[in-house]
Amino acid sequence: MQGDEERVSIGFPPNSRPTLSQVKAAYRKKVWESHPDLFPLYEKPGAESKFKLISEVHLLADCTGLSERPILWF
């Protein structure tokens, strides 16, 4: 996944430079919107894949260790 795709998946414009706190806030919002337990059984597979994607983006942001500086994905 490329940087623009990651930013868009959690709700930022493609060329934005969010800080870690902004990423965390967006992650929490997207997790709440896509958590598989909130969907009926027939929609769970799609919700699970979206949830995993959002979790992967958050993990990448945490691994950068950039604290409050803008996050740059490569």
C-alpha positions, 0 to 999 in steps of 0.5 A: 500500500502506498502513502496516499492510499493509506491516508485516504483509507483513514479519511485524509486527502491524498497529499496531506501530512497528518500528525500522529495525533491526527492519525490516531483520532482518524483511526479511532473514528474509522474503527468505530465506523467499521468494527465487524461487531457492529454489522449484521452477519451477512456484512461481517466479511466486508467489515472485517477486511476494512477493519484489518486495513485500517488497523494496518494503517494505524500500525504503520503510523505507530512504527514510524515513531514520529510523535507529533511531526507530520507522518510521511509514508513512502 
